[in-house]
Structure formats: structure tokens, C-alpha cells
């Protein structure tokens, strides 16, 4: 991900009055002040934005914005994968894959087990000083790839059961298609005057 600049120095020029200590007269002076400010950002009304993405987004996209909508004031999401899956109403596999992608993209970093901080150079809600404090925490957290998630026995059973159910659905569909093709073939033979095996036996 290409990192864009999120701060810039702004020169503020104005005029102020000062008393000249030598003459005692009040004189106007130009004053220059250089300030650092955030820039390259847009205002987003998150609830409305998420509702819009519900129309076009896939599950991974929806989870990303669910994460954004559930951050605490320190830009952190402190939940296990299972808790995220339950609260976001998504599968554990979707959560695991999406979090792995977000970690590798440096969208977020893990600060401890079950607690993640989102990159404040990408997203932050709060004051500039608050963002800089979170940025320090984020920079202290080591950028890392998500290790393989070790599923519990119950989770493994649930995952296998879901796979079996999906395969059964595919099997039913294929059998149904085969039966329909068989009926269609028999009908075509009758219409074309092709004798069936039983008719051949009667003639014999």
C-alpha cells in the first residue's frame, strides 16, 4: 500500500500590534506562524456509508466496515475471531481470511492477543493530538503476518460439517441434472421411433 502524506505545515500570516520599547508607540507588525495540520482526508458519515456498501460489497468488504464502525476511541478492536464472527454475523472462515489480508496490507496491526489497532494514517476519529498518540502505538506494534489460526475441536467439527453440507448440495444438484437428462433422452427416443429394450424383446 502506497503511503500518502497525512500532515502538512501551514503558514498563517496575520497582523498584530506591539509597543515599541524604544519609542513607546504602538506599531503594526506582520506575524508568521507555521502549524502542522492533518490533510488528505474526507468526512464520511459511517452508518450511511456502510448501508450503501451493503448493496454492492462482498462479505470481506462488509467486515472491513464493520470493524471500522466498532473501533474504540483508541482506534482499536479488541475481540477474538469467534466474537467478531458472532457479532458481525459472518462465518469464522471469512473473519480469518479477511483479518489476514488486512494485517498483510498494513491496514491494522496486532498489539496483543485478540486486540488490534487500525492504522491512523488510514482512518481515525478524533483530534490531531489523539491521532498522533495512536500513531505512536501503531508504530510500536510490529508489522507482521497473521499466524495460522488454530481452530478448536468444535470449530473444526463445525467447519467440516459445513463442507459436508455444501458437498451434499452439489451432489443432489448433479443427481437431479443427471435424472433430468435421462428422462429427456428417453423422451427423444420415443418421439423418433426408437424401440426400447422391452419393445425389442416383444418383437423377438
trRosetta pair geometry for C-beta under 8 A, 3 or more apart (Angstrom, degrees):
i j d omega theta_ij theta_ji phi_ij phi_ji
1 105 5.6 75 -36 -176 124 81
1 106 5.8 -136 35 55 125 107
1 107 7.7 116 -36 -61 163 72
3 121 6.6 5 -151 139 98 149
4 40 5.6 -156 134 168 125 159
4 121 7.8 164 62 166 68 105
5 8 6.7 73 140 -64 125 88
5 39 7.8 10 114 72 92 95
5 40 6.4 131 85 -10 66 148
6 38 6.0 -20 161 -144 82 81
6 39 7.1 169 -171 58 38 52
6 40 5.8 -106 -112 59 51 117
6 41 7.4 53 -145 -50 88 103
6 121 5.0 -146 -23 -141 148 79
7 36 5.5 9 -179 -177 116 103
7 37 7.0 157 -152 81 69 30
7 38 6.1 -48 -98 -100 65 47
7 39 7.1 110 -129 22 18 81
8 36 7.3 170 88 -147 24 63
8 37 6.4 -27 64 62 72 77
8 39 5.2 -18 15 21 114 132
9 34 5.4 3 -177 -177 112 102
9 35 7.0 153 -155 79 61 32
9 36 5.6 -38 -95 -92 64 65
9 37 7.9 120 -120 16 19 74
10 34 7.2 156 76 -155 39 53
10 35 5.1 -24 60 66 92 87
10 36 7.6 148 13 -105 79 16
10 37 5.1 8 -5 9 127 122
11 32 6.2 -21 -167 -164 99 98
11 33 7.4 144 -159 76 49 44
11 34 5.5 -23 -99 -99 66 73
12 32 7.3 145 77 -159 51 46
12 33 4.4 -20 62 65 103 97
12 34 7.6 -173 19 -79 75 24
12 35 6.2 28 -10 2 116 113
13 30 6.4 -4 -170 -175 96 103
13 31 7.2 159 -153 82 48 50
13 32 5.4 -13 -101 -103 78 72
13 33 7.8 -175 -74 24 34 68
14 30 7.4 164 90 -153 28 60
14 31 5.4 -19 68 59 77 97
14 33 7.8 -4 17 8 100 108
15 28 5.4 4 -177 -173 114 106
15 29 7.0 158 -152 80 66 34
15 30 5.7 -41 -96 -99 71 55
15 31 6.9 153 -108 11 17 86
16 28 7.5 157 84 -150 25 61
16 29 6.0 -26 67 64 73 85
16 31 5.0 25 8 -20 112 133
17 26 5.3 14 180 179 116 103
17 27 6.9 159 -150 80 69 29
17 28 5.7 -41 -95 -94 71 59
17 29 7.5 136 -112 17 22 78
18 26 7.3 164 84 -151 26 61
18 27 6.1 -27 65 64 75 80
18 29 5.5 1 11 5 116 127
19 24 6.6 -15 -176 -155 103 38
19 25 7.3 167 -151 87 62 26
19 26 5.7 -38 -95 -95 65 63
19 27 7.8 122 -121 17 19 76
20 23 4.5 15 99 43 126 93
20 24 6.6 -45 77 11 79 15
20 25 5.1 6 35 57 117 75
20 26 7.7 -157 2 -85 81 14
20 27 5.4 53 -40 -1 108 122
21 24 7.7 30 -152 -70 20 49
37 128 7.2 -93 -142 -98 49 152
38 41 6.2 4 146 0 110 133
38 128 5.4 -158 -25 -107 111 103
38 131 7.0 52 -81 56 138 160
44 49 5.3 6 -180 -44 105 152
45 48 4.5 29 102 28 110 115
45 49 6.2 153 80 -22 56 92
46 49 5.5 -60 -142 38 31 113
46 50 6.1 30 162 -20 69 106
46 65 7.5 170 -167 -169 92 97
46 68 6.5 -152 -142 122 128 111
46 69 5.6 161 151 -97 131 88
47 50 6.0 -55 -148 35 27 108
47 51 6.5 27 154 -18 62 107
47 69 7.4 97 -82 -125 60 126
48 51 5.7 -54 -148 36 32 113
48 52 6.5 34 152 -21 64 104
49 52 5.8 -56 -155 33 31 112
49 53 6.5 26 151 -16 65 107
49 65 7.2 -146 112 -146 99 136
50 53 5.7 -57 -147 38 34 109
50 54 6.8 52 149 -37 63 93
50 62 7.8 86 -161 -142 90 68
50 65 4.7 168 -109 145 94 133
50 66 7.6 104 -141 -70 133 53
50 69 6.1 -2 -59 -54 153 139
51 54 5.6 -36 -158 9 35 120
52 55 6.2 -50 -177 17 43 111
52 56 7.7 -8 148 17 70 103
53 56 6.2 -78 -149 55 46 83
53 57 4.1 27 169 -21 91 131
53 61 6.1 -135 175 139 123 116
53 62 6.7 171 122 -92 110 66
53 65 5.9 123 64 -6 154 162
54 57 6.6 -39 -88 38 17 103
54 62 6.7 67 -103 -109 62 113
57 61 3.4 -127 -164 94 113 132
57 62 5.1 145 111 -53 125 75
57 65 7.5 -29 -163 7 178 129
58 61 5.3 97 51 12 63 103
58 62 7.1 -122 104 -5 32 93
59 62 5.6 -56 -147 37 32 112
59 63 6.3 34 155 -22 66 104
59 90 5.9 133 -169 -134 112 122
59 91 7.9 10 178 26 154 92
59 94 5.0 -66 135 -146 132 142
59 98 7.8 -119 120 -58 84 132
60 63 5.8 -54 -150 33 31 111
60 64 6.7 38 151 -24 63 101
60 94 6.7 -143 -76 -167 66 93
60 97 7.2 -74 -98 102 114 104
60 98 4.6 177 -136 -99 84 109
60 101 7.2 17 -161 45 132 150
61 64 5.6 -49 -154 27 34 115
61 65 6.8 19 156 -6 65 105
62 65 6.2 -64 -153 44 32 101
62 66 6.2 38 149 -25 67 106
62 88 7.7 140 126 -179 96 112
62 90 7.6 163 93 -76 114 133
63 66 5.3 -51 -144 34 35 116
63 67 6.4 42 154 -23 65 99
63 84 7.7 63 -155 161 109 115
63 88 5.8 57 -118 174 80 156
63 90 5.9 -38 -82 -6 112 171
63 94 6.4 173 -45 142 147 106
63 95 6.6 -172 -144 -101 148 61
63 98 4.8 53 86 138 144 174
64 67 5.8 -55 -159 30 29 112
64 68 6.7 28 147 -17 63 105
64 98 6.9 -136 -57 -175 77 124
64 102 7.0 164 -109 -85 93 125
64 107 7.8 -47 -138 161 108 159
65 68 5.2 -43 -145 34 43 116
65 69 6.2 41 155 -18 67 105
66 69 5.8 -59 -147 40 30 109
66 70 6.2 8 159 -3 65 117
66 88 4.7 86 148 -121 164 113
67 70 6.2 -78 -146 47 25 97
67 71 7.0 50 155 -54 64 88
67 77 5.6 -56 -156 -62 87 159
67 84 7.8 5 -88 -143 89 123
67 102 7.8 23 40 -115 172 170
67 108 7.7 -90 160 -45 145 151
67 118 7.3 139 139 -74 112 126
68 71 6.3 -31 -158 -14 32 113
68 118 7.2 84 -102 -101 68 167
68 123 6.2 -82 -128 177 108 162
70 77 6.1 66 101 -117 95 105
70 87 7.6 97 -116 128 163 137
71 75 5.5 -8 179 -145 135 35
71 76 6.3 125 -157 53 83 25
71 77 5.7 -70 -101 -60 65 82
71 118 6.1 -62 -102 7 141 129
71 125 7.5 143 82 22 123 114
72 75 7.4 -59 71 9 62 15
72 76 5.2 -19 43 60 103 83
72 77 7.6 164 -1 -82 82 37
72 78 7.2 -1 -8 5 129 103
73 125 7.8 -95 -130 85 58 96
73 126 6.6 95 -165 -75 83 134
73 130 7.7 -70 166 -167 91 137
74 117 7.1 -65 133 -117 91 106
74 134 6.1 160 -171 -102 62 105
74 137 7.4 8 179 40 108 166
75 117 5.5 61 105 -161 94 82
75 118 5.0 -117 173 51 97 87
75 120 5.7 -78 -92 -77 173 93
75 123 7.3 150 -140 101 111 84
75 124 5.8 -41 -86 -115 130 80
75 125 7.8 157 -85 30 82 73
75 134 4.7 71 21 -155 133 149
75 138 7.8 -33 97 -61 138 116
76 111 7.2 -52 -122 21 120 135
76 115 6.0 3 -177 -175 120 92
76 116 6.6 156 -155 83 69 42
76 117 4.9 -37 -95 -94 80 72
76 118 7.5 -164 -88 3 29 75
77 84 7.7 54 159 -95 127 116
77 108 7.6 -23 28 -146 112 153
77 115 7.4 173 89 -150 45 49
77 116 5.1 -10 59 61 90 95
77 118 7.3 64 -9 -36 101 98
78 114 6.3 55 -168 132 66 84
78 115 4.1 -2 -113 -110 85 89
78 116 7.6 -178 -79 23 45 58
79 83 4.0 -129 -172 91 103 124
79 84 5.0 130 109 -56 128 81
79 87 7.2 -74 -152 19 160 138
79 114 6.5 -116 113 -175 13 89
80 83 4.7 97 52 6 76 102
80 84 7.1 -139 95 -5 41 86
80 114 4.9 -35 -77 -122 66 110
81 84 5.7 -55 -150 36 32 112
81 85 6.3 33 153 -21 66 106
81 92 6.2 75 141 -152 108 86
81 95 5.0 142 -163 120 87 129
81 96 5.8 35 -152 -75 144 76
81 99 6.9 -106 -105 2 100 155
81 149 6.3 18 -15 -139 164 148
82 85 5.6 -52 -147 35 32 113
82 86 6.4 29 156 -17 65 106
82 92 6.4 -9 -100 -108 63 113
82 155 7.6 -107 -88 -88 115 126
83 86 5.9 -56 -147 38 30 108
83 87 6.1 17 161 -9 67 112
84 87 6.2 -64 -141 45 26 101
84 88 5.6 5 168 -1 67 119
84 90 7.8 -31 132 54 80 108
84 95 5.0 136 97 -139 117 137
84 99 7.9 103 76 -59 167 127
85 88 6.4 -64 -131 50 19 97
85 90 5.5 -107 -141 77 65 72
85 91 6.4 -35 -148 146 118 15
85 92 4.7 -28 -85 -84 163 59
85 94 7.5 127 -116 60 95 91
85 95 4.7 -99 -71 -21 89 144
86 89 7.5 16 178 -74 27 42
88 95 7.2 139 52 -86 136 109
90 94 4.7 -93 163 76 116 136
90 95 6.0 134 97 -50 115 89
91 94 4.6 99 61 2 85 101
91 95 7.2 -151 97 -3 48 85
91 162 7.8 102 -137 -143 131 167
92 95 5.6 -54 -151 37 36 112
92 96 6.2 36 153 -21 69 107
92 151 7.7 97 136 -114 144 111
92 155 6.3 -91 103 -149 173 113
92 158 7.7 79 17 98 135 130
92 159 7.4 -84 67 -76 121 102
93 96 5.7 -55 -145 37 31 111
93 97 6.2 25 160 -14 66 109
93 159 7.0 114 -57 -122 111 108
94 97 6.1 -58 -144 40 27 106
94 98 6.0 22 160 -16 64 114
95 98 6.0 -62 -143 40 24 107
95 99 6.1 21 162 -17 64 112
96 99 6.2 -58 -144 37 23 107
96 100 6.5 26 156 -21 60 109
96 149 5.1 -106 -132 17 120 150
97 100 5.8 -58 -153 34 29 114
97 101 6.6 27 153 -17 64 106
98 101 5.8 -56 -152 36 33 111
98 102 6.3 29 153 -18 67 108
99 102 5.6 -55 -144 38 33 111
99 103 6.3 35 156 -21 66 105
99 116 7.8 -135 -148 -66 108 162
99 146 6.1 107 121 -93 91 161
100 103 5.9 -55 -149 35 28 111
100 104 6.4 22 156 -14 63 109
100 145 7.5 28 -158 -174 82 78
100 146 4.3 -118 -111 49 70 136
101 104 5.9 -60 -148 40 30 107
101 105 6.1 21 156 -14 66 113
102 105 5.8 -59 -141 43 30 107
102 107 4.3 -76 -162 59 83 123
102 108 5.3 18 144 26 113 101
103 106 7.8 31 176 -73 31 31
103 107 7.6 -72 -60 47 21 80
103 108 6.4 -54 -87 76 58 78
103 109 7.0 99 -135 -107 78 43
103 110 7.0 -1 -117 -24 122 96
103 144 6.9 -36 174 87 118 61
103 145 6.4 116 119 -142 117 34
103 146 4.5 122 45 -41 157 98
104 145 5.8 30 -88 -117 88 82
104 146 7.4 -80 -40 4 84 90
106 109 7.3 3 -143 -60 61 94
106 119 6.2 63 147 -67 76 143
106 143 6.0 -15 -104 -132 99 122
107 118 6.6 -29 153 -144 73 80
107 119 5.8 -117 -165 8 30 115
107 122 6.3 -54 -139 44 68 171
108 116 4.8 43 158 167 129 116
108 117 6.3 169 -157 85 84 36
108 118 4.7 -46 -96 -101 96 53
108 119 6.3 -124 -82 -19 39 76
109 116 6.8 166 84 -155 30 77
109 117 5.9 -17 61 59 80 86
109 119 7.4 87 -10 -68 92 78
109 138 6.1 126 32 -153 127 73
109 141 4.1 138 123 114 133 131
109 142 7.3 169 -167 74 126 34
109 143 6.1 -83 -107 -99 121 54
109 144 7.3 94 -146 26 89 79
110 113 7.6 31 179 -89 122 28
110 115 7.1 106 -159 79 69 54
110 116 5.3 -47 -98 -99 57 78
110 141 6.8 177 77 -172 37 126
110 144 6.9 -57 36 56 105 115
110 146 7.6 112 -28 -103 131 79
111 115 5.4 -56 61 107 93 102
111 116 6.9 154 7 -117 81 24
111 117 5.4 53 -31 -11 121 110
111 137 6.7 -9 -106 168 139 104
111 141 4.9 -80 -93 -97 73 127
112 115 4.9 21 58 46 82 114
117 134 6.8 -173 -172 -169 125 96
117 137 5.9 -151 -131 116 174 114
117 138 5.4 -138 113 -90 127 82
117 141 6.4 165 41 -10 120 157
118 122 6.8 -101 162 69 95 111
118 123 5.5 -30 137 67 131 110
118 124 7.9 -178 95 -77 104 65
119 122 4.4 62 88 10 105 109
119 123 7.0 83 76 29 67 75
119 138 6.0 114 -119 -161 52 148
120 123 7.0 -90 -126 76 36 43
120 124 4.2 39 -146 -64 86 128
120 131 4.9 160 175 -161 132 83
120 134 4.5 121 -54 98 143 116
120 135 4.8 -101 60 -70 130 78
120 138 6.0 -158 7 -13 94 149
121 135 6.9 80 -45 -114 85 109
124 130 7.4 168 171 107 122 95
124 131 4.4 96 133 -111 163 103
124 134 6.4 167 -120 61 125 147
126 130 3.8 -70 133 87 131 147
126 131 6.2 169 78 -50 98 77
127 130 4.5 100 55 5 78 104
127 131 7.0 -140 97 -6 44 85
128 131 5.6 -54 -152 34 33 112
128 132 6.5 33 152 -19 66 103
129 132 5.7 -52 -149 35 34 111
129 133 6.6 38 151 -21 65 102
130 133 5.7 -53 -152 32 34 113
130 134 6.6 29 152 -14 66 104
131 134 5.8 -56 -150 39 34 108
131 135 6.2 41 150 -27 66 105
132 135 5.3 -48 -145 32 34 119
132 136 6.8 42 153 -24 62 96
133 136 5.8 -48 -159 26 33 113
133 137 7.0 30 146 -13 62 102
134 137 5.5 -53 -154 37 41 112
134 138 6.1 42 148 -22 70 106
135 138 5.4 -52 -144 37 33 114
135 139 6.2 32 157 -18 66 106
136 139 5.9 -55 -145 37 28 108
136 140 6.4 28 154 -19 62 108
137 140 5.8 -59 -151 36 30 112
137 141 6.6 31 151 -23 64 103
138 141 5.8 -53 -153 29 33 110
146 149 7.5 -9 154 -47 112 88
151 155 3.9 -130 -171 95 104 124
151 156 5.0 135 109 -58 125 77
151 159 6.8 -26 -163 -10 168 139
152 155 4.7 95 51 7 74 104
152 156 7.1 -135 96 -6 39 86
153 156 5.7 -54 -149 35 32 112
153 157 6.4 32 153 -18 66 105
154 157 5.7 -54 -149 36 31 111
154 158 6.3 31 152 -19 65 107
155 158 5.6 -52 -145 37 33 112
155 159 6.2 34 154 -20 65 106
156 159 5.7 -54 -146 36 30 111
156 160 6.3 28 156 -16 64 107
157 160 5.9 -57 -147 39 29 109
157 161 6.2 30 154 -21 64 108
158 161 5.7 -55 -146 36 29 112
158 162 6.4 31 155 -20 63 104
159 162 5.8 -53 -151 34 30 112
159 163 6.5 31 151 -18 63 105
160 163 5.5 -54 -150 36 34 113
160 164 6.3 36 152 -20 67 104
161 164 5.6 -51 -146 36 33 112
161 165 6.3 35 154 -20 65 105
162 165 5.7 -52 -148 35 31 113
162 166 6.4 32 153 -19 64 105
163 166 5.7 -54 -150 35 31 111
163 167 6.4 29 153 -17 66 107
164 167 5.7 -56 -147 38 31 110
164 168 6.3 35 153 -22 65 105
165 168 5.7 -52 -148 33 31 113
165 169 6.6 33 153 -20 62 103
166 169 5.8 -54 -155 32 33 112
166 170 6.7 32 149 -17 65 104
167 170 5.6 -52 -150 36 36 112
167 171 6.2 39 150 -22 67 105
168 171 5.5 -51 -145 35 33 114
168 172 6.4 35 155 -20 65 103
169 172 5.8 -51 -148 34 31 111
169 173 6.5 31 154 -19 63 106
170 173 5.8 -58 -152 36 31 112
170 174 6.4 28 154 -18 66 107
171 174 5.9 -57 -148 37 30 108
171 175 6.3 29 156 -18 65 107
172 175 5.9 -56 -147 38 30 110
172 176 6.2 31 155 -20 64 108
173 176 5.7 -55 -149 36 29 113
173 177 6.4 29 154 -18 64 106
174 177 5.7 -53 -147 37 32 111
174 178 6.3 34 153 -21 65 106
175 178 5.6 -54 -149 35 32 113
175 179 6.3 31 154 -18 66 105
176 179 5.9 -54 -147 36 30 109
176 180 6.3 29 155 -17 64 107
177 180 5.8 -55 -147 38 31 111
177 181 6.3 32 154 -19 65 107
178 181 5.7 -57 -150 36 30 111
178 182 6.4 32 152 -22 64 106
179 182 5.6 -53 -149 33 33 114
179 183 6.5 32 154 -17 65 103
180 183 5.9 -52 -148 36 32 109
180 184 6.3 34 153 -20 64 108
181 184 5.6 -55 -148 37 32 115
181 185 6.4 35 153 -24 65 105
182 185 5.7 -53 -149 31 31 111
182 186 6.6 29 154 -17 64 104
183 186 5.9 -55 -151 35 33 110
183 187 6.4 33 153 -19 66 107
184 187 5.7 -55 -148 36 31 113
184 188 6.4 33 154 -21 64 106
185 188 5.7 -53 -150 34 31 112
185 189 6.6 33 152 -21 63 104
186 189 5.7 -54 -152 33 33 113
186 190 6.6 33 152 -19 65 103
186 196 7.9 26 -146 -96 93 117
187 190 5.8 -54 -151 34 33 111
187 191 6.4 28 155 -16 65 108
188 191 5.9 -59 -149 39 31 110
188 192 6.3 17 158 -9 66 113
189 192 6.0 -66 -145 44 28 102
189 194 4.0 -77 -166 62 85 124
189 196 7.1 100 123 -75 134 78
190 193 7.9 44 177 -65 29 22
190 194 7.3 -75 -61 51 23 79
190 196 7.9 -3 -80 -44 81 105
195 199 4.2 -130 -164 92 95 126
195 200 5.3 119 129 -58 126 80
195 203 7.4 -22 -157 -10 157 137
196 199 4.9 97 51 8 72 103
196 200 7.2 -130 97 -6 39 88
197 200 5.7 -54 -151 34 33 114
197 201 6.6 34 152 -21 65 103
198 201 5.7 -52 -152 32 35 112
198 202 6.7 36 151 -20 65 102
199 202 5.7 -50 -150 32 36 112
199 203 6.6 35 153 -18 65 103
200 203 5.8 -55 -151 35 32 110
200 204 6.4 33 152 -20 65 106
201 204 5.6 -55 -150 36 33 112
